[in-house]
């Protein structure tokens, strides 16, 4: 715990003493002045039914449509920054973003740490998560295992995103913005009825974002991170009678950006082997090194396409609600770029290792050479959920249902011969080869490919009973079974290079993971505005397959805990919490404490010997934590929030039993010891119906650990965001800045010495018009 925490405790106490207002859940979500003293009640769907925020016995952060606009939330990193004990790492390529909540983290190619649902539909692929957020109605962040209702992968919690509903009358909005990095943004939404009776309504929205980038590549003398995003959503809501409704959602997103602009520092740039070697690196790693520049010689490319079609049907026969949710989604992402150790050809480690002289360009012959890389992933999934929700009778209500998902996944990775001649070609399902010259430029030096065919199903039930006016008991349980079959698609010529004599093309590896996920919660309401709750829950996420032959290569390189298979993780959590509304909802407080016992948590390993990204398991970790939140409406014009989170993790069973000192009682990977969030918003009415708005948000991420050995720790990171706006009845103009102080830091340290630079200061102006 940082010594400076005392000042935050003092600030909480001071805020409690002076505050006379606020909102439940997310920061400043009710920051607009109200005509009445009492603020509007926030309704959440955390238990798959509408309930007042204060009554739900779950730690939840809520961001309403007004908060999304007021805070300038445009992507997941924005709202995650305002949630205590929750962080996100965006790295490598647009599909790789790792959410850590209360210490439960994820890694490359792993199952997610939280279940993500959009309009009640579960995202089946974590590569979908990092998307632009626009035309949003509400975001709910649930903490602690939520697998009893939301299934496998809700081991750390759940994120519920609700897009704006189709409206009863015609309406629309537009948003235009420009900023540094030559960035530009355009959004539009229209909605209304399609028939005179209003039984069929629509909502259509589009989003465009483009930037040249913010991070400089000093070798190519251009930005390393250009980004272009096109997306569109269409919702049709049909309610022909009170007996049924149908909600159809169509969504498409395409991102065009770059990938793999890592930095691996050297103590002496021109002495390759004295300072750096094949991982584990030979000098102490440093997650705080921001002096080494991005200098990849291949800009690379990263194109991701997401298609999602979902149909939700609700039937109301009079004795409850029958709900059917059908979904099809497909995600494809192709990445190309530089490879280890991410330097210009004639200064790279591979170039020197293949006979090159440092700093002396070679003729385009067989040797020496550098390497580039390409990765392709395609995931298709079909899912179906059926559930029944009873009405509340004599204080008793229940939900029961079943879920099935079929997933088809293909992934290929490989290194290509790089002699610095230009663009890296994309490699999909077939390697690029030149029979006349196996070392020809832009042909594959290595290539691995695997396909998976997965079927998962679940049955679940939840029952809630009001023992009396003050006590409620909630019991839920879910059984999940996930069967996976992995087929080796690597051609024989490339499979031989893996070094596993037992591997063969067409090999099928099968495994089934299953678990029962129970949850018991007891709620006590001493009065209407207060809720005390406590309980126990279990979370589960599936294991999976590393690429073929990884286990043999890992053993040969002295890597323990990594095999061809990584196991499922199970986490048991005890939690107690308290919520309190005061002064007609103008002051809201929350406090919770928890302990989680995890078995087979994930950790990431890069194997340079075959250029693969792999997962291993940590046998046992204990997470203990505390978090608190305060939201206050001091006056009708002044609002503030303050939150904090503390997570302490302890690896209680070593990864390598023969060398327990390496990992025993270390912090778990990707854990930030503490987070602090604070913000203030002030509104000043002017003449002619105009209102000025000023908002400042502060986010502190404490010491962060990256691998089971705690080989390095990133120092605390403090970030400021500022927004200054002018509002009228139908339009808003806002000047904004994210990372206002231009804090330079690394978003990720990855084992092997890889550093991924975080975004520097961004700023711009937005204009929104509603009609």
Phi, psi and omega per residue, in radians:
X1 nan 2.378 -3.118
X2 -1.266 2.560 3.136
X3 -1.116 -0.424 -3.084
X4 -1.357 -0.026 -3.087
X5 -1.101 -0.454 3.140
X6 -0.978 -0.655 -3.120
X7 -1.179 -0.512 3.129
X8 -1.306 -0.651 3.061
X9 -1.067 -0.730 3.108
X10 -1.107 -0.674 3.139
X11 -1.158 -0.682 3.071
X12 -1.040 -0.825 -3.125
X13 -1.071 -0.721 3.131
X14 -1.138 -0.727 -3.129
X15 -1.125 -0.692 3.099
X16 -1.072 -0.616 -3.078
X17 -1.267 -0.573 -3.023
X18 -1.850 -0.315 -3.006
X19 -1.288 2.503 3.048
X20 -2.380 0.561 3.114
X21 -3.011 2.995 3.066
X22 2.754 -2.943 -3.131
X23 -2.366 2.670 3.008
X24 -1.357 2.575 3.004
X25 1.498 -2.251 -3.002
X26 -1.160 2.897 -2.988
X27 -1.241 2.181 2.974
X28 1.016 0.462 -3.063
X29 -1.144 -0.350 3.108
X30 -1.951 0.761 -2.991
X31 -1.346 -0.084 -3.131
X32 -1.481 2.553 3.124
X33 -1.119 2.530 -3.130
X34 -1.921 2.627 3.118
X35 -1.271 -0.460 3.123
X36 -1.933 2.887 -3.106
X37 -1.216 -0.585 -3.074
X38 -1.534 2.358 -3.131
X39 -1.472 2.769 -3.125
X40 -1.122 2.444 3.131
X41 -1.296 2.380 3.119
X42 -1.601 2.243 -3.127
X43 -1.884 2.351 -3.130
X44 -2.166 2.874 -3.127
X45 -2.119 0.518 -3.030
X46 -1.004 -0.574 -3.126
X47 -1.849 0.520 3.091
X48 1.077 0.488 2.992
X49 -2.706 2.718 -3.104
X50 -1.266 2.247 3.113
X51 -2.576 2.674 3.024
X52 -1.155 2.436 -3.101
X53 -0.909 -0.766 -3.034
X54 -1.160 -0.360 -3.053
X55 -1.590 -0.200 -3.039
X56 -1.452 2.141 -3.104
X57 -1.465 0.940 3.124
X58 -2.439 2.538 3.008
X59 -1.316 1.968 -3.022
X60 -2.298 2.400 2.938
X61 -1.956 2.316 -3.034
X62 -2.109 2.365 3.079
X63 -2.192 1.887 3.141
X64 -1.356 3.029 3.113
X65 -1.013 -0.663 3.127
X66 -1.144 -0.679 3.130
X67 -1.212 -0.671 3.095
X68 -0.998 -0.731 3.124
X69 -1.268 -0.800 -3.055
X70 -1.127 -0.658 -3.098
X71 -1.528 -0.092 -3.130
X72 1.204 0.673 -3.126
X73 -1.331 2.041 -3.139
X74 -2.138 -0.194 3.115
X75 -2.747 2.982 -3.039
X76 -1.013 -0.592 -3.094
X77 -1.050 -0.474 -3.072
X78 -1.224 -0.811 -3.130
X79 -1.402 -0.517 3.096
X80 -1.085 -0.584 3.130
X81 -1.103 -0.342 -3.117
X82 -1.785 0.157 -3.137
X83 -1.903 2.123 -3.137
X84 -1.144 2.562 3.135
X85 1.053 0.567 3.112
X86 -2.488 2.302 3.128
X87 -2.430 2.870 3.082
X88 -2.397 2.465 3.038
X89 -2.052 2.128 3.055
X90 -1.860 2.183 -2.961
X91 -2.690 2.816 2.915
X92 1.141 -1.078 3.110
X93 -2.680 2.893 -2.958
X94 -1.068 -0.501 -3.139
X95 -1.350 -0.231 -3.106
X96 -1.709 1.787 3.026
X97 -2.452 2.265 -3.007
X98 -1.952 2.079 3.092
X99 -1.682 2.278 3.047
X100 -2.058 2.188 3.140
X101 -2.295 2.122 -3.101
X102 0.907 0.644 3.080
X103 1.594 -0.427 3.128
X104 -1.276 2.066 -3.011
X105 -2.121 3.097 3.047
X106 -2.322 3.085 -3.101
X107 -2.622 3.119 3.122
X108 -0.963 2.332 3.053
X109 1.150 0.244 -3.127
X110 -1.683 2.931 2.935
X111 -1.206 2.658 -3.095
X112 -1.234 2.852 3.103
X113 -1.559 -0.294 3.100
X114 -2.346 2.566 2.981
X115 -1.377 2.371 3.123
X116 -2.048 2.135 3.127
X117 -2.119 2.301 3.079
X118 -1.981 2.062 -3.074
X119 0.911 0.709 3.073
X120 1.413 0.095 -3.105
X121 -1.915 2.205 -3.095
X122 -1.277 2.257 2.991
X123 -1.278 2.196 -3.052
X124 -1.591 -0.127 -3.058
X125 -2.378 2.110 -3.137
X126 -1.105 -0.289 3.085
X127 -1.152 -0.246 3.124
X128 -1.427 -0.388 -2.842
X129 -1.092 -0.754 -3.014
X130 -1.387 1.460 -3.088
X131 -2.259 2.806 3.057
X132 -1.156 2.429 3.104
X133 -1.859 2.095 3.136
X134 -2.649 2.669 -3.113
X135 0.930 0.933 -3.053
X136 -1.791 2.393 3.078
X137 -1.562 -0.782 -3.092
X138 -2.881 2.596 3.047
X139 -2.206 2.240 3.081
X140 -2.079 2.296 3.094
X141 -1.987 1.970 -3.137
X142 -1.763 2.346 -3.104
X143 -1.960 2.697 -3.061
X144 1.505 2.766 -3.102
X145 -0.951 2.221 3.128
X146 -2.098 0.381 -3.060
X147 -1.115 -0.451 -3.112
X148 -1.039 -0.571 3.091
X149 -1.883 -0.552 -3.012
X150 -1.933 0.007 2.911
X151 1.500 -3.015 3.141
X152 -0.951 2.602 3.141
X153 1.409 -0.102 3.006
X154 -1.544 0.632 -3.010
X155 -1.197 -0.530 3.115
X156 -1.813 -0.277 -3.108
X157 2.676 -2.817 3.140
X158 -2.581 2.568 3.047
X159 -2.058 2.072 -3.126
X160 -1.890 1.999 -3.132
X161 -1.920 2.182 3.126
X162 -2.031 2.104 3.090
X163 -1.378 2.850 -3.083
X164 -1.111 2.442 -3.116
X165 -1.374 2.658 2.949
X166 -1.019 2.504 -3.009
X167 -1.741 2.832 -3.135
X168 -1.356 -0.337 3.137
X169 -2.380 2.852 -3.089
X170 -1.164 2.325 3.075
X171 -2.708 2.861 3.135
X172 -2.860 2.962 3.098
X173 -2.692 2.712 3.047
X174 -2.360 2.668 3.084
X175 -2.474 2.249 3.095
X176 -2.205 2.466 -3.133
X177 -2.645 2.634 3.030
X178 -2.352 2.744 -3.141
X179 -2.851 -3.078 3.113
X180 -1.190 3.005 -2.995
X181 1.225 0.327 -3.057
X182 0.853 0.815 -3.079
X183 -1.610 2.636 3.102
X184 -2.577 2.504 -3.111
X185 -2.392 2.424 3.064
X186 -2.465 2.275 3.111
X187 -2.387 2.640 3.087
X188 -2.665 2.577 3.090
X189 -2.553 2.434 3.026
X190 -2.344 2.638 -3.081
X191 -2.729 2.712 3.094
X192 2.841 -3.101 3.122
X193 -1.422 2.662 3.083
X194 -1.822 -0.222 3.089
X195 -2.296 2.845 -3.055
X196 -1.165 -0.501 -3.131
X197 -1.391 -0.238 3.139
X198 1.316 0.333 3.119
X199 -1.404 -0.412 3.123
X200 -2.093 2.061 -3.112
X201 -2.180 2.747 -3.096
X202 -2.320 2.807 2.934
X203 -2.578 2.161 -3.139
X204 -2.153 2.324 -3.133
X205 -2.473 2.561 3.120
X206 -2.323 2.719 -3.124
X207 -2.489 2.404 3.041
X208 -2.385 2.297 3.094
X209 -2.419 2.424 -3.120
X210 -2.594 2.376 3.045
X211 -2.588 2.599 3.020
X212 -1.317 -0.298 3.111
X213 1.994 3.016 -3.047
X214 -2.246 -0.313 -3.081
X215 -1.821 2.279 -3.035
X216 -1.532 2.289 2.950
X217 -1.642 1.894 -3.014
X218 -1.264 -0.420 -3.120
X219 -1.365 -0.799 -3.135
X220 -1.507 -0.139 -3.139
X221 0.954 0.865 3.061
X222 -2.702 3.005 3.118
X223 -1.256 2.466 -3.106
X224 -1.463 -0.317 -2.927
X225 -2.236 0.885 3.016
X226 -1.075 2.642 -3.078
X227 -2.616 2.324 3.048
X228 -2.350 2.294 -3.077
X229 -2.312 2.207 3.025
X230 -2.093 2.264 3.088
X231 -2.616 2.740 -3.123
X232 -2.650 2.603 3.130
X233 -2.430 2.436 3.051
X234 -2.274 2.238 3.042
X235 -2.117 2.341 3.052
X236 -2.101 2.199 -3.139
X237 -2.062 2.081 -3.098
X238 -2.080 2.171 3.106
X239 -2.344 1.474 -3.072
X240 -1.226 -0.376 -3.138
X241 -2.772 3.086 3.088
X242 -1.259 -0.119 -3.056
X243 -1.588 -0.244 -3.126
X244 -2.783 2.817 2.990
X245 -2.615 2.667 3.127
X246 -2.312 2.335 -3.103
X247 -2.216 1.939 -3.128
X248 -1.886 2.252 3.130
X249 -2.191 2.230 3.057
X250 -2.057 2.324 -3.058
X251 -2.475 2.434 3.062
X252 -2.456 2.440 3.127
X253 -2.502 2.337 3.031
X254 -2.259 2.271 3.091
X255 -2.069 2.351 3.064
X256 -2.173 1.960 -3.096
X257 -2.610 -2.685 3.139
X258 -2.218 3.060 -3.073
X259 -2.598 2.882 2.921
X260 1.121 0.512 3.081
X261 -1.576 1.034 3.109
X262 -1.292 2.869 3.017
X263 -2.183 2.245 2.992
X264 -2.122 1.813 -3.052
X265 -1.178 2.679 2.957
X266 -2.164 2.555 3.080
X267 -1.227 -0.657 3.055
X268 -2.278 1.968 -2.934
X269 -1.030 -0.666 -3.017
X270 -1.683 0.135 3.049
X271 -2.009 1.546 -2.930
X272 -1.103 -0.950 -2.964
X273 -1.437 -0.266 3.140
X274 -1.333 -0.399 -3.027
X275 -2.056 -0.359 -3.085
X276 -2.542 2.538 3.100
X277 -2.564 -3.105 3.084
X278 -1.047 2.367 -3.075
X279 -0.903 2.484 0.058
X280 -1.269 2.417 -3.042
X281 -1.167 2.748 -2.942
X282 -1.519 -0.215 3.114
X283 -2.067 2.772 -3.077
X284 -1.035 2.187 3.122
X285 -1.213 2.734 -3.071
X286 -2.468 1.835 -3.130
X287 -1.219 -0.179 -3.105
X288 -1.741 0.070 -3.099
X289 -1.276 1.964 3.076
X290 -2.105 0.237 -3.120
X291 -1.517 -0.500 -3.142
X292 -1.364 2.264 -3.048
X293 -1.491 2.861 2.929
X294 -1.253 2.204 -3.060
X295 -2.547 0.606 3.106
X296 -1.172 2.509 3.132
X297 -1.571 -0.166 3.057
X298 -1.973 2.058 3.108
X299 -1.095 -0.655 3.116
X300 1.296 -3.131 3.139
X301 -2.616 2.771 3.126
X302 -2.652 1.890 3.128
X303 -2.061 2.150 3.112
X304 -2.152 2.345 3.085
X305 -2.148 2.264 3.109
X306 -2.164 2.256 3.022
X307 -2.152 2.309 3.141
X308 -2.471 2.214 3.100
X309 -2.222 2.161 -3.075
X310 -2.354 2.452 3.077
X311 -2.243 2.120 3.106
X312 -1.973 2.164 3.125
X313 -2.029 2.299 3.072
X314 -2.127 2.272 3.101
X315 -2.080 2.403 -3.075
X316 -2.134 1.437 -3.069
X317 -1.328 -0.075 3.126
X318 1.876 -0.309 3.120
X319 -2.045 0.363 3.136
X320 2.549 -2.869 3.133
X321 -2.226 2.247 3.051
X322 -1.820 2.171 -3.071
X323 -2.119 2.334 3.041
X324 -2.136 2.270 3.101
X325 -2.190 2.035 -3.137
X326 -2.030 2.364 -3.068
X327 -2.512 2.469 2.938
X328 -2.245 2.293 3.073
X329 -2.474 2.663 3.097
X330 -2.453 2.329 3.070
X331 -2.199 2.250 3.046
X332 -2.230 2.322 3.089
X333 -2.471 2.242 3.082
X334 -2.093 2.167 -3.107
X335 -2.087 2.443 2.962
X336 -2.385 2.728 3.103
X337 2.937 -2.942 -3.140
X338 -1.219 2.882 -3.129
X339 -2.233 3.087 -3.116
X340 -0.857 2.242 0.107
X341 -1.893 0.617 2.912
X342 1.069 0.842 3.104
X343 -2.338 2.874 3.051
X344 -0.947 2.643 -2.958
X345 -0.866 -0.974 -2.964
X346 -1.387 0.069 3.038
X347 -2.069 0.150 -3.050
X348 -1.524 2.763 3.128
X349 -1.126 -0.759 -3.114
X350 -1.115 -0.666 3.125
X351 -1.068 -0.799 3.118
X352 -1.171 -0.677 -3.116
X353 -1.142 -0.474 -3.137
X354 -1.669 0.276 3.000
X355 1.862 0.049 -3.132
X356 -1.369 2.759 3.054
X357 -1.746 2.229 -3.047
X358 -0.928 2.225 3.062
X359 1.383 0.022 -3.135
X360 -1.953 1.927 -3.122
X361 -1.080 2.508 -3.124
X362 -1.785 2.743 3.004
X363 -1.235 2.644 -3.119
X364 -1.258 1.415 3.119
X365 -2.163 -2.870 -3.102
X366 -1.121 -0.785 -3.132
X367 -2.380 2.668 -0.125
X368 -1.445 3.022 3.091
X369 -2.748 2.867 2.999
X370 -1.846 -3.069 3.100
X371 -2.302 2.541 2.929
X372 -1.976 -3.059 -3.107
X373 -2.615 2.790 3.058
X374 -2.516 2.505 3.056
X375 -2.399 2.380 3.113
X376 -2.223 2.331 3.067
X377 -2.363 2.370 3.076
X378 -2.353 2.218 3.133
X379 -2.269 2.205 3.021
X380 -2.088 2.449 -3.122
X381 -2.529 2.442 3.019
X382 -2.112 2.264 -3.118
X383 -2.366 2.697 3.121
X384 -2.525 2.264 3.041
X385 -2.163 2.400 3.003
X386 -2.221 2.316 3.102
X387 -2.603 2.730 3.080
X388 -2.115 2.321 3.092
X389 -2.073 2.127 -3.102
X390 -1.417 2.781 2.933
X391 -1.293 2.929 3.089
X392 -1.489 2.094 -3.124
X393 -2.219 2.078 -3.124
X394 0.899 0.737 3.088
X395 1.349 0.185 -3.090
X396 -2.096 2.289 3.047
X397 -2.481 2.653 -3.100
X398 -2.592 2.747 3.097
X399 -2.292 2.429 3.038
X400 -2.492 2.528 -3.108
X401 -2.935 -3.133 3.129
X402 -2.482 2.683 -3.070
X403 -2.480 2.494 3.068
X404 -2.481 2.452 3.064
X405 -2.480 2.329 3.030
X406 -1.951 2.225 -3.075
X407 -2.183 2.362 3.022
X408 -2.083 2.188 -3.030
X409 -2.309 2.362 3.029
X410 -2.260 2.369 3.082
X411 -2.445 2.370 3.033
X412 -2.306 2.496 3.068
X413 -2.383 2.613 3.115
X414 -2.994 2.750 3.027
X415 -1.796 2.499 3.120
X416 -2.041 2.699 3.084
X417 -1.216 2.187 -3.079
X418 -2.127 2.070 3.026
X419 -2.082 0.391 3.025
X420 1.265 0.528 -3.071
X421 -1.643 -0.059 3.070
X422 2.436 -2.527 -2.982
X423 -1.078 2.411 3.054
X424 -1.431 2.194 -3.115
X425 -1.291 2.552 3.064
X426 -1.241 2.494 3.096
X427 -2.147 2.125 -3.056
X428 -1.765 -1.768 -3.050
X429 -1.738 -0.197 -3.090
X430 -2.231 2.274 -3.134
X431 -1.186 2.704 3.056
X432 -1.561 2.114 -3.106
X433 -2.307 2.691 3.046
X434 -2.249 1.768 -3.067
X435 -0.974 -0.515 -3.112
X436 -1.339 -0.406 -3.110
X437 -2.649 1.722 -3.117
X438 -1.130 -0.175 3.126
X439 -1.995 0.486 3.121
X440 -1.185 2.590 3.137
X441 -0.996 2.411 3.119
X442 1.102 0.454 2.952
X443 -1.888 2.817 -3.061
X444 -1.316 2.191 2.964
X445 -1.522 -0.600 3.044
X446 -2.366 2.719 3.099
X447 -2.817 2.204 3.052
X448 -2.244 2.437 3.129
X449 -2.538 2.430 3.102
X450 -2.465 2.559 3.004
X451 -2.118 2.630 3.119
X452 -2.256 2.533 3.050
X453 -2.227 1.908 -2.974
X454 -2.120 2.451 3.025
X455 -2.253 2.223 3.114
X456 -2.292 2.487 3.096
X457 -2.488 2.809 -3.101
X458 -2.695 2.673 2.931
X459 -2.216 2.533 -3.058
X460 -2.591 2.774 3.098
X461 -2.695 2.601 3.118
X462 -2.502 2.299 3.130
X463 -2.259 2.338 3.141
X464 -2.180 2.271 -3.106
X465 -2.328 2.219 3.056
X466 -1.443 1.857 -3.139
X467 -1.130 -0.644 2.990
X468 -2.809 -2.877 -3.077
X469 -1.170 -0.342 -3.062
X470 -1.872 -0.513 -3.020
X471 -1.915 2.389 3.066
X472 -2.326 2.419 3.068
X473 -2.016 2.239 3.103
X474 -2.114 2.128 3.111
X475 -2.184 2.244 -3.130
X476 -2.393 2.672 3.101
X477 -2.670 2.570 3.116
X478 -2.533 2.422 3.030
X479 -1.959 2.165 3.109
X480 -2.042 2.398 3.028
X481 -2.297 2.264 -3.057
X482 -2.240 1.955 -3.141
X483 -1.888 2.226 -3.064
X484 -2.229 2.436 3.062
X485 -2.194 2.091 -3.081
X486 -1.927 2.160 -3.119
X487 -1.912 2.258 3.107
X488 -1.328 2.050 -3.128
X489 -1.833 0.030 -3.127
X490 -1.145 2.268 3.092
X491 -1.086 2.618 -3.079
X492 -0.945 -0.678 -3.089
X493 -1.077 -0.606 3.139
X494 -1.549 -0.462 3.132
X495 -1.184 -0.546 3.129
X496 -1.061 -0.546 -3.111
X497 -1.280 -0.243 -3.122
X498 -1.157 -0.606 3.104
X499 1.606 0.165 3.091
X500 -1.794 1.900 -3.074
X501 -1.165 -0.294 -3.112
X502 -1.595 -0.194 -3.101
X503 -1.416 2.519 3.094
X504 -2.626 2.634 3.122
X505 -1.097 2.303 -3.085
X506 1.599 -0.047 3.113
X507 -1.080 2.359 3.130
X508 -2.008 2.109 3.069
X509 -1.893 2.312 -3.088
X510 -2.184 2.561 3.047
X511 -2.783 2.611 3.088
X512 -2.189 2.268 3.044
X513 -1.993 2.465 3.090
X514 -2.616 2.787 3.134
X515 -2.867 2.632 2.946
X516 -1.674 2.274 -3.112
X517 -2.051 1.630 3.090
X518 -1.565 2.813 3.072
X519 -2.645 2.273 3.106
X520 -2.237 2.231 -3.116
X521 -2.353 2.339 3.061
X522 -2.005 2.213 -3.118
X523 -2.024 2.409 3.088
X524 -2.248 2.228 3.112
X525 -2.026 1.719 3.119
X526 -1.120 -0.494 2.990
X527 -2.714 2.997 -2.965
X528 -1.042 -0.580 -3.021
X529 -1.554 0.002 -3.083
X530 -2.221 2.528 3.103
X531 -2.413 2.206 2.978
X532 -1.941 2.422 -3.110
X533 -2.596 2.726 3.096
X534 -2.819 2.754 -3.141
X535 3.039 -3.045 -3.119
X536 -2.319 2.476 3.129
X537 -2.589 2.738 3.110
X538 -2.139 2.371 3.072
X539 -2.050 2.729 -3.064
X540 -2.586 2.395 2.933
X541 -2.383 2.544 -3.001
X542 -1.159 2.748 2.922
X543 -1.457 -2.832 -3.106
X544 -3.038 -2.972 -3.089
X545 -1.997 2.254 2.840
X546 -1.305 2.941 -3.104
X547 -1.232 2.738 -2.975
X548 -0.945 2.318 3.043
X549 1.499 -0.007 -3.079
X550 -1.073 -0.712 -3.091
X551 -1.025 -0.768 -3.141
X552 -1.122 -0.751 -3.131
X553 -1.166 -0.682 3.140
X554 -1.098 -0.789 3.121
X555 -1.069 -0.755 -3.121
X556 -1.098 -0.446 -3.124
X557 -1.799 0.213 3.057
X558 1.293 0.376 3.136
X559 -1.637 2.089 -3.110
X560 -1.734 2.500 3.058
X561 1.615 0.053 -3.129
X562 -2.096 2.160 3.103
X563 -2.339 -2.995 3.104
X564 -1.187 -0.302 -3.105
X565 -2.229 2.455 2.947
X566 -2.071 2.525 -2.956
X567 -1.483 2.861 3.062
X568 -1.226 2.642 3.083
X569 -1.830 2.428 3.054
X570 -2.198 2.354 -3.114
X571 -2.318 2.279 3.068
X572 -1.888 2.280 -3.058
X573 -2.228 2.286 2.922
X574 -1.834 2.387 -3.105
X575 -2.561 2.503 2.934
X576 -2.234 2.584 -3.102
X577 -2.692 2.897 -3.110
X578 -2.530 2.387 3.026
X579 -2.248 2.530 -3.079
X580 -2.569 2.244 2.977
X581 -1.891 2.385 -3.129
X582 -2.357 2.730 2.994
X583 0.951 0.945 3.099
X584 0.988 0.795 3.088
X585 1.218 0.220 -3.128
X586 -1.494 -0.231 3.032
X587 -2.286 2.208 -3.118
X588 -2.303 2.295 -3.082
X589 -2.216 2.637 3.069
X590 -2.664 2.532 3.110
X591 -2.597 2.400 3.100
X592 -2.569 2.663 3.082
X593 -2.359 2.604 -3.043
X594 -2.651 2.794 2.977
X595 -2.420 2.278 3.130
X596 -2.164 2.248 3.038
X597 -1.852 1.975 -3.082
X598 -1.861 2.435 3.039
X599 -2.143 2.220 3.118
X600 1.205 0.756 2.990
X601 -1.133 2.817 -3.048
X602 -1.545 2.617 2.818
X603 -2.483 2.727 -2.993
X604 -1.831 2.469 3.080
X605 -2.387 2.267 2.998
X606 -1.705 2.180 3.091
X607 -1.798 1.813 -3.123
X608 -1.161 -0.453 -3.085
X609 -1.057 -0.581 3.065
X610 -2.266 0.283 3.050
X611 0.908 0.875 3.137
X612 -2.068 2.663 3.119
X613 -1.885 2.127 -2.909
X614 -2.340 2.798 3.118
X615 -2.055 2.466 2.974
X616 -2.155 3.128 -3.098
X617 -2.073 2.447 2.976
X618 -1.702 2.085 -2.990
X619 -0.971 -0.841 -3.097
X620 -2.571 2.374 3.033
X621 -2.418 2.449 3.018
X622 -1.968 2.225 3.083
X623 -1.957 2.293 3.053
X624 -2.219 2.430 -3.090
X625 -2.777 2.959 -3.117
X626 -2.525 2.487 3.050
X627 -2.600 2.579 -3.135
X628 -2.468 2.663 -3.119
X629 -2.471 2.507 3.053
X630 -2.373 2.262 3.051
X631 -2.262 2.251 -2.989
X632 -2.415 2.404 2.901
X633 -1.770 1.703 -3.072
X634 -1.188 -0.793 2.991
X635 -2.422 3.131 3.078
X636 -1.112 -0.288 -3.109
X637 -1.888 -0.310 -3.031
X638 -2.084 2.180 3.100
X639 -2.256 2.666 3.080
X640 -2.598 2.807 3.015
X641 -2.496 2.739 3.092
X642 -2.635 2.302 3.062
X643 -2.500 2.781 3.075
X644 -2.563 2.700 3.064
X645 -2.507 2.474 3.106
X646 -2.258 2.249 3.064
X647 -2.289 2.139 3.035
X648 -1.993 2.199 3.124
X649 -2.022 2.652 -3.091
X650 -2.515 1.992 3.058
X651 -1.314 1.905 -3.018
X652 -1.713 -0.113 3.008
X653 -2.398 2.145 -2.983
X654 -1.154 2.600 3.060
X655 -1.160 -0.751 3.141
X656 -1.972 1.799 -3.102
X657 -1.052 -0.459 -3.134
X658 -1.300 -0.363 3.132
X659 -2.359 1.157 -3.040
X660 -1.097 -0.464 -3.075
X661 -1.116 -0.309 -3.110
X662 -1.257 -0.580 -3.046
X663 -2.265 -0.315 -3.050
X664 -1.127 2.291 3.121
X665 1.087 0.475 2.986
X666 -1.641 2.896 3.047
X667 -1.287 2.604 3.131
X668 -1.310 2.747 -3.114
X669 -1.110 2.525 3.061
X670 1.147 0.311 3.131
X671 -1.545 2.241 2.968
X672 -1.742 2.190 -3.001
X673 -1.095 -0.569 -3.127
X674 -2.719 2.735 3.030
X675 -2.384 2.591 3.062
X676 -2.382 2.333 3.049
X677 -2.250 2.455 3.124
X678 -2.655 2.586 3.131
X679 -2.798 2.731 3.105
X680 -2.458 2.461 3.090
X681 -2.339 2.330 -3.140
X682 -2.218 2.349 3.130
X683 -2.062 2.296 -3.127
X684 -2.174 1.893 3.099
X685 -1.167 2.476 3.052
X686 -2.106 -3.077 3.096
X687 -1.258 2.915 3.058
X688 1.073 0.513 3.065
X689 1.284 0.284 -3.140
X690 -1.686 2.600 3.115
X691 -2.368 2.260 3.037
X692 -1.569 2.487 -3.108
X693 -2.301 2.288 3.047
X694 -2.219 2.323 -3.103
X695 -2.443 2.363 3.095
X696 -2.248 2.243 3.107
X697 -2.105 2.361 3.128
X698 -2.101 2.367 3.127
X699 -2.363 2.175 3.095
X700 -2.061 2.225 3.075
X701 -1.966 2.069 -3.037
X702 -1.289 -2.935 -3.135
X703 -0.935 2.322 -3.053
X704 -2.165 2.346 -3.099
X705 -1.903 2.707 -2.905
X706 -2.217 -0.397 -3.111
X707 -2.505 2.892 -3.074
X708 -1.128 -0.325 3.130
X709 -1.522 -0.113 -3.033
X710 0.871 0.801 -3.072
X711 -1.161 -0.381 3.059
X712 -2.720 2.767 3.106
X713 -2.352 2.361 3.071
X714 -1.466 2.364 3.127
X715 -1.152 2.821 3.113
X716 -0.981 2.535 -3.139
X717 -2.072 2.216 3.126
X718 -2.024 2.215 -3.041
X719 -2.229 2.538 3.096
X720 -2.187 2.396 2.979
X721 -2.105 2.497 -3.108
X722 -2.320 2.424 3.069
X723 -2.386 2.322 3.077
X724 -2.240 2.145 -3.038
X725 -2.420 2.887 3.053
X726 -2.277 2.201 -3.061
X727 -2.066 2.490 2.951
X728 -2.180 -3.044 -3.078
X729 -1.076 -0.684 -3.038
X730 -2.035 -0.135 -3.085
X731 -2.413 2.757 3.106
X732 -2.463 2.369 3.036
X733 -2.123 2.236 -3.030
X734 -2.369 2.272 2.937
X735 -1.731 2.366 -3.017
X736 -2.461 2.763 3.007
X737 -2.560 2.336 3.019
X738 -1.933 2.415 -2.991
X739 0.993 0.987 -3.020
X740 -0.954 -0.678 -3.075
X741 -1.498 0.076 3.108
X742 1.012 0.874 3.081
X743 -1.190 2.152 3.118
X744 -1.746 2.113 -3.108
X745 -2.729 3.013 3.127
X746 -1.718 2.240 3.100
X747 -1.246 -0.504 -3.110
X748 -2.583 2.486 2.791
X749 -1.977 2.217 3.129
X750 -2.016 2.414 3.132
X751 -0.869 2.337 -2.972
X752 1.896 -0.027 3.086
X753 1.541 0.146 -3.110
X754 -1.264 2.290 3.059
X755 -2.075 2.402 3.080
X756 -2.096 2.065 -3.022
X757 -1.287 2.342 3.069
X758 -1.333 2.839 -3.119
X759 -1.243 2.417 3.076
X760 -1.411 -2.792 -3.131
X761 -1.110 2.349 2.973
X762 -2.170 2.582 3.130
X763 -2.681 2.798 -3.137
X764 3.130 -2.971 -3.141
X765 -2.327 2.332 3.094
X766 -2.079 2.568 3.048
X767 -2.286 2.196 -3.134
X768 -2.103 2.390 3.109
X769 -2.316 2.307 3.116
X770 -1.969 2.440 3.129
X771 -2.414 nan nan
